[in-house]
């Protein structure tokens, strides 16, 4: 939990919420460039569930408002390679600009710091996503690489824990 949000790992019953988020172009423009089709979302959600089974402490979390239990997005810490985990989040547009990205990132950084096998965090950001870049740098991540990811421009941000 954080100040206004609750977090629970996505389970099989979370697809409807997940699809409601990833089927929106405005949510996915900085992630994949466009919304997922139903088939793409099903395939990606299967990977989300598989990842959640691998590490009990970390994974892909469904994020909800504490006061109403309304789904607002996804927040994640997923193990990538030896000692490194990826930090990420996506938020449904009606909740943009309300500080939830900062709150979610704070929660995920704390979680990563409590996970013994996570020594550093990384995040992949579209260079046009200024809001996410500000959130990452506010939390201590710094630009480490400029490249492409899945054929899109990408900046990698990292921090040692």
Backbone as JSON, one array per atom type, in Angstrom:
{
  "sequence": "XXXXXXXXXXXXXXXXXXXXXXXXXXXXXXXXXXXXXXXXXXXXXXXXXXXXXXXXXXXXXXXXXXXXXXXXXXXXXXXXXXXXXXXXXXXXXXXXXXXXXXXXXXXXXXXXXXXXXXXXXXXXXXXXXXXXXXXXXXXXXXXXXXXXXXXXXXXXXXXXX",
  "N": [[0.82, -1.18, 0.0], [0.33, 2.29, -0.53], [0.11, 5.81, 0.05], [-2.4, 6.58, -1.2], [-3.08, 4.4, -2.68], [-3.59, 0.9, -3.53], [-1.92, -2.22, -4.02], [-1.78, -5.17, -5.85], [-0.65, -8.3, -7.0], [-1.11, -9.03, -10.42], [-3.52, -11.42, -11.29], [-5.05, -14.28, -12.9], [-7.66, -13.37, -13.12], [-7.48, -10.7, -13.71], [-7.48, -9.78, -16.31], [-9.46, -8.23, -17.66], [-9.29, -5.6, -16.56], [-6.61, -5.08, -17.23], [-6.71, -5.18, -20.06], [-8.45, -3.05, -20.57], [-6.77, -0.97, -20.09], [-4.42, -1.31, -21.77], [-5.52, -1.27, -24.28], [-5.83, 1.27, -25.11], [-4.76, 3.85, -27.15], [-3.58, 6.28, -26.22], [-2.47, 5.54, -23.77], [-0.59, 3.64, -24.48], [1.14, 4.88, -26.26], [3.73, 5.73, -25.53], [4.88, 3.38, -24.89], [4.53, 1.09, -26.65], [3.91, 2.36, -28.92], [1.39, 2.14, -30.01], [-1.99, 1.03, -29.28], [-2.67, -2.25, -27.9], [-3.98, -5.01, -29.73], [-6.76, -7.22, -29.12], [-5.8, -9.85, -29.26], [-3.02, -9.47, -29.03], [-2.95, -8.34, -26.48], [-3.88, -10.47, -24.9], [-1.78, -12.33, -25.26], [0.39, -10.87, -24.17], [-0.55, -10.52, -21.56], [-0.53, -13.12, -20.63], [2.24, -13.46, -20.39], [2.7, -11.58, -18.36], [1.4, -12.84, -16.2], [2.93, -15.19, -16.07], [5.46, -14.11, -15.39], [4.81, -13.08, -12.89], [4.59, -15.39, -11.41], [7.18, -16.24, -11.11], [8.77, -14.81, -9.23], [8.15, -14.28, -5.95], [8.16, -11.87, -4.46], [8.23, -9.64, -6.14], [6.95, -8.2, -9.23], [4.27, -7.76, -11.6], [1.91, -5.42, -10.86], [-1.49, -4.82, -10.15], [-2.99, -1.74, -9.78], [-4.93, 0.13, -7.55], [-7.32, 2.57, -6.44], [-7.39, 3.38, -3.04], [-9.67, 4.35, -1.67], [-11.93, 3.82, -3.3], [-11.5, 1.46, -4.66], [-11.13, 1.49, -7.38], [-9.69, 0.59, -10.47], [-6.62, 1.86, -11.59], [-4.25, 1.49, -12.95], [-1.09, -0.08, -13.85], [1.77, -1.19, -12.12], [5.19, -1.98, -11.87], [7.9, -4.11, -10.87], [10.15, -5.98, -12.31], [12.22, -8.79, -12.62], [15.13, -8.75, -14.53], [17.82, -9.44, -15.33], [20.86, -10.76, -13.98], [20.9, -9.4, -10.9], [19.52, -7.09, -11.69], [16.51, -5.23, -12.04], [13.53, -4.26, -13.75], [11.82, -1.24, -13.58], [8.56, 0.04, -13.85], [5.51, 1.61, -15.05], [2.06, 2.12, -15.87], [-0.68, 4.23, -16.5], [-4.15, 4.81, -16.47], [-5.62, 7.26, -18.56], [-7.49, 9.16, -17.35], [-6.51, 9.47, -14.84], [-4.11, 10.73, -15.0], [-1.62, 13.18, -14.18], [-2.14, 13.55, -11.5], [-0.37, 12.85, -9.58], [-0.05, 10.14, -9.19], [1.78, 8.56, -10.63], [4.23, 9.26, -9.46], [3.74, 8.38, -6.84], [3.37, 5.62, -7.27], [5.89, 4.94, -8.29], [7.55, 5.56, -6.11], [6.67, 3.59, -4.3], [7.41, 1.23, -5.68], [10.2, 1.51, -5.85], [10.87, 1.36, -3.13], [10.03, -1.27, -2.66], [11.81, -2.68, -4.31], [14.22, -2.1, -3.02], [13.94, -3.63, -0.77], [14.18, -6.16, -1.67], [16.31, -8.76, -1.77], [17.84, -9.83, -3.98], [17.78, -7.88, -5.91], [19.8, -5.51, -7.11], [20.11, -3.27, -8.61], [18.14, -0.86, -10.36], [16.38, -0.41, -13.43], [14.88, 1.53, -16.01], [12.94, 1.89, -18.92], [12.37, 4.42, -21.16], [10.44, 6.4, -23.34], [11.95, 9.03, -25.07], [10.35, 11.29, -25.43], [8.61, 11.34, -23.38], [8.28, 13.29, -21.08], [7.1, 13.6, -18.5], [7.39, 11.08, -17.24], [10.17, 10.88, -17.26], [10.88, 12.97, -15.53], [9.79, 11.96, -13.13], [11.34, 9.63, -12.77], [13.98, 10.69, -12.52], [13.63, 12.22, -10.24], [13.46, 10.23, -8.39], [16.0, 9.26, -8.27], [17.09, 7.85, -10.42], [19.2, 7.8, -13.27], [20.05, 8.89, -16.59], [21.39, 6.4, -18.61], [21.78, 5.24, -21.06], [21.2, 5.75, -24.52], [19.14, 4.6, -26.96], [17.37, 2.23, -29.03], [14.27, 0.52, -28.49], [12.43, -2.23, -29.15], [12.03, -1.21, -31.73], [11.5, 1.49, -31.28], [12.4, 4.83, -30.21], [14.43, 4.99, -27.3], [15.29, 5.7, -23.95], [17.41, 4.61, -21.46], [17.24, 4.45, -18.03], [18.96, 4.24, -14.95], [19.71, 3.03, -11.61], [21.74, 2.35, -8.78], [21.04, 0.3, -6.02]],
  "CA": [[0.0, 0.0, 0.0], [0.95, 3.6, -0.42], [-0.8, 6.79, 0.64], [-3.75, 6.56, -1.79], [-3.2, 3.28, -3.62], [-3.32, -0.48, -3.12], [-1.19, -2.97, -5.04], [-1.86, -6.63, -5.77], [-0.14, -8.9, -8.23], [-2.12, -9.46, -11.38], [-3.86, -12.83, -11.39], [-5.81, -14.62, -14.1], [-8.92, -12.62, -13.15], [-7.2, -9.3, -13.94], [-7.35, -9.43, -17.73], [-10.39, -7.17, -18.08], [-8.67, -4.33, -16.21], [-5.4, -4.95, -18.03], [-7.09, -4.87, -21.43], [-9.03, -1.71, -20.58], [-5.66, -0.02, -20.1], [-3.51, -1.47, -22.91], [-6.26, -1.11, -25.54], [-5.93, 2.71, -25.35], [-3.58, 4.41, -27.82], [-2.91, 7.31, -25.43], [-1.68, 4.87, -22.73], [0.48, 2.84, -25.06], [1.96, 5.61, -27.23], [5.12, 5.79, -25.09], [5.34, 2.03, -24.57], [4.62, 0.3, -27.88], [3.57, 3.22, -30.03], [-0.05, 2.05, -30.27], [-2.73, 0.11, -28.42], [-2.66, -3.68, -28.22], [-5.2, -5.68, -30.16], [-7.19, -8.21, -28.13], [-4.89, -11.0, -29.33], [-1.75, -9.03, -28.46], [-3.14, -8.16, -25.03], [-3.96, -11.82, -24.29], [-0.43, -12.9, -25.26], [1.2, -10.12, -23.21], [-1.06, -10.79, -20.21], [-0.01, -14.45, -20.26], [3.61, -13.22, -19.93], [2.57, -10.89, -17.07], [1.07, -13.87, -15.21], [4.11, -16.07, -15.94], [6.46, -13.36, -14.63], [4.36, -12.98, -11.49], [4.8, -16.69, -10.74], [8.61, -16.5, -10.96], [9.36, -14.15, -8.06], [7.02, -13.95, -5.07], [8.22, -10.53, -3.88], [8.11, -8.59, -7.14], [6.19, -8.59, -10.41], [3.37, -6.8, -12.21], [0.86, -5.17, -9.88], [-2.69, -4.06, -10.43], [-3.01, -0.61, -8.84], [-6.3, 0.61, -7.34], [-7.53, 3.61, -5.44], [-7.77, 2.84, -1.73], [-11.01, 4.75, -1.21], [-13.03, 3.29, -4.12], [-11.05, 0.21, -5.28], [-11.14, 1.64, -8.83], [-8.44, 0.28, -11.15], [-6.04, 3.03, -12.24], [-3.11, 1.17, -13.79], [-0.14, -1.15, -13.58], [3.08, -0.79, -11.64], [5.96, -3.22, -11.87], [9.32, -4.37, -10.69], [10.33, -7.32, -12.86], [13.61, -9.2, -12.69], [15.57, -8.78, -15.92], [19.05, -10.21, -15.45], [21.61, -10.82, -12.73], [20.93, -8.23, -10.03], [18.82, -5.93, -12.22], [15.06, -5.32, -12.24], [12.93, -3.15, -14.48], [10.77, -0.45, -12.95], [7.67, 0.6, -14.86], [4.12, 1.83, -14.68], [1.12, 2.68, -16.85], [-1.83, 4.78, -15.79], [-5.3, 5.16, -17.29], [-5.53, 8.71, -18.76], [-8.26, 10.04, -16.46], [-5.76, 9.61, -13.59], [-2.85, 11.41, -15.27], [-1.42, 14.51, -13.62], [-2.62, 13.6, -10.11], [0.7, 12.4, -8.69], [-0.04, 8.69, -8.99], [3.04, 8.02, -11.16], [5.24, 9.46, -8.41], [3.4, 7.5, -5.72], [3.65, 4.25, -7.69], [7.34, 4.78, -8.4], [8.07, 5.52, -4.73], [6.34, 2.27, -3.75], [8.19, 0.2, -6.36], [11.61, 1.66, -5.44], [10.96, 0.79, -1.77], [9.92, -2.73, -2.8], [13.07, -3.16, -4.88], [15.26, -2.0, -1.99], [13.7, -4.7, 0.21], [14.32, -7.45, -2.35], [17.76, -8.98, -1.68], [18.52, -10.14, -5.24], [17.73, -6.72, -6.8], [20.9, -4.61, -6.75], [19.96, -2.03, -9.37], [16.9, -0.7, -11.12], [16.45, 0.24, -14.73], [13.6, 1.88, -16.61], [13.03, 2.23, -20.33], [11.46, 5.54, -21.34], [10.43, 7.13, -24.6], [12.53, 10.34, -24.77], [9.32, 12.32, -25.49], [7.76, 11.22, -22.19], [8.9, 14.15, -20.07], [6.55, 13.37, -17.16], [8.04, 9.91, -16.65], [11.59, 11.19, -17.04], [10.94, 13.77, -14.29], [9.53, 11.06, -12.0], [12.5, 8.75, -12.59], [15.13, 11.42, -12.0], [13.29, 12.61, -8.87], [13.69, 9.05, -7.55], [17.41, 8.9, -8.25], [17.55, 7.16, -11.61], [19.83, 8.73, -14.2], [20.19, 8.41, -17.95], [22.6, 5.58, -18.78], [21.93, 4.76, -22.43], [20.25, 6.21, -25.52], [19.11, 3.52, -27.93], [16.0, 1.91, -29.43], [13.7, -0.66, -27.83], [11.3, -2.68, -29.96], [11.96, -0.29, -32.88], [11.11, 2.84, -30.85], [13.46, 5.52, -29.46], [14.38, 4.62, -25.89], [16.33, 6.1, -23.01], [17.49, 3.73, -20.3], [17.6, 5.09, -16.77], [19.38, 3.23, -13.98], [20.21, 3.43, -10.3], [22.19, 1.31, -7.88], [20.26, 0.33, -4.76]],
  "C": [[0.87, 1.25, 0.0], [-0.15, 4.55, 0.07], [-2.24, 6.67, 0.12], [-4.06, 5.31, -2.6], [-2.96, 1.93, -2.96], [-2.73, -1.22, -4.31], [-1.42, -4.45, -4.8], [-1.37, -7.19, -7.09], [-1.3, -9.29, -9.13], [-2.28, -10.96, -11.31], [-4.68, -13.03, -12.65], [-7.07, -13.77, -14.24], [-8.71, -11.13, -13.46], [-7.17, -8.87, -15.4], [-8.26, -8.28, -18.15], [-9.82, -5.78, -17.77], [-7.44, -4.06, -17.08], [-5.75, -4.51, -19.46], [-7.69, -3.47, -21.54], [-7.93, -0.65, -20.64], [-4.85, -0.12, -21.4], [-4.21, -1.34, -24.26], [-6.43, 0.38, -25.89], [-4.63, 3.24, -25.98], [-2.84, 5.41, -26.94], [-2.09, 6.71, -24.29], [-0.44, 4.24, -23.34], [1.42, 3.61, -25.99], [3.42, 5.68, -26.83], [5.7, 4.42, -24.77], [5.57, 1.22, -25.84], [4.33, 1.12, -29.11], [2.09, 3.21, -30.38], [-0.67, 0.99, -29.36], [-2.53, -1.34, -28.86], [-4.02, -4.09, -28.79], [-5.58, -6.66, -29.05], [-6.23, -9.39, -28.1], [-3.53, -10.65, -28.72], [-1.85, -8.9, -26.94], [-3.21, -9.52, -24.33], [-2.57, -12.44, -24.2], [0.46, -12.2, -24.23], [0.75, -10.4, -21.78], [-0.6, -12.16, -19.73], [1.42, -14.3, -19.74], [3.61, -12.53, -18.57], [2.32, -11.92, -15.97], [2.27, -14.8, -14.99], [5.21, -15.39, -15.13], [6.08, -13.3, -13.16], [4.55, -14.28, -10.72], [6.28, -16.94, -10.43], [9.21, -15.97, -9.67], [8.24, -13.7, -7.13], [7.01, -12.51, -4.57], [7.89, -9.42, -4.88], [7.28, -9.1, -8.31], [5.39, -7.42, -10.96], [2.15, -6.64, -11.31], [-0.29, -4.38, -10.48], [-2.77, -2.97, -9.36], [-4.43, -0.04, -8.79], [-6.31, 1.73, -6.32], [-7.98, 2.97, -4.14], [-9.22, 3.15, -1.38], [-12.15, 4.13, -2.01], [-12.74, 1.93, -4.75], [-11.06, 0.28, -6.82], [-9.75, 1.38, -9.39], [-7.91, 1.53, -11.83], [-4.84, 2.69, -13.12], [-2.29, 0.0, -13.31], [1.15, -0.53, -13.08], [3.91, -2.06, -11.54], [7.41, -3.03, -11.45], [9.5, -5.8, -11.17], [11.81, -7.6, -13.05], [14.02, -9.38, -14.14], [16.79, -9.68, -16.13], [19.76, -10.11, -14.11], [21.64, -9.48, -11.98], [20.1, -7.04, -10.49], [17.33, -6.2, -12.44], [14.59, -4.08, -12.97], [11.8, -2.53, -13.67], [9.88, 0.1, -14.06], [6.28, 0.83, -14.31], [3.35, 2.34, -15.89], [-0.12, 3.1, -16.09], [-2.92, 5.13, -16.81], [-5.39, 6.7, -17.37], [-6.33, 9.57, -17.79], [-7.57, 10.25, -15.12], [-4.4, 10.27, -13.79], [-2.82, 12.76, -14.54], [-1.86, 14.66, -12.17], [-1.59, 13.09, -9.11], [0.77, 10.9, -8.48], [1.23, 8.03, -9.53], [4.16, 8.13, -10.14], [4.98, 8.5, -7.26], [3.7, 6.03, -6.05], [5.15, 3.98, -7.76], [7.99, 4.72, -7.02], [7.86, 4.14, -4.13], [7.21, 1.19, -4.38], [9.68, 0.29, -6.0], [11.8, 1.08, -4.04], [10.91, -0.73, -1.83], [11.23, -3.31, -3.32], [14.18, -3.15, -3.83], [15.13, -3.09, -0.93], [13.87, -6.1, -0.39], [15.81, -7.76, -2.5], [18.48, -9.22, -3.02], [18.41, -9.01, -6.27], [18.76, -5.71, -6.3], [20.82, -3.28, -7.49], [18.63, -2.06, -10.12], [17.2, -0.07, -12.46], [15.02, 0.52, -15.19], [13.85, 2.28, -18.05], [11.96, 3.27, -20.61], [11.57, 6.1, -22.75], [10.97, 8.54, -24.3], [11.52, 11.49, -24.82], [8.43, 12.32, -24.24], [8.38, 11.98, -21.01], [8.4, 13.91, -18.66], [7.23, 12.17, -16.5], [9.51, 10.15, -16.39], [11.75, 12.0, -15.76], [10.73, 12.88, -13.06], [10.75, 10.19, -11.73], [13.69, 9.5, -12.0], [14.88, 11.89, -10.57], [13.55, 11.45, -7.89], [15.13, 8.54, -7.59], [17.92, 8.11, -9.44], [18.17, 8.2, -12.54], [20.02, 8.06, -15.56], [21.5, 7.63, -18.1], [22.82, 5.16, -20.23], [20.83, 5.36, -23.3], [20.29, 5.2, -26.66], [17.7, 3.4, -28.51], [15.58, 0.66, -28.67], [12.45, -1.02, -28.6], [10.98, -1.66, -31.07], [11.46, 1.11, -32.54], [12.29, 3.5, -30.14], [13.32, 5.2, -27.97], [15.57, 5.2, -25.14], [16.26, 5.15, -21.84], [17.97, 4.55, -19.12], [17.93, 3.99, -15.77], [19.74, 3.87, -12.64], [20.66, 2.2, -9.55], [21.38, 1.43, -6.6], [21.18, 0.21, -3.57]]
}
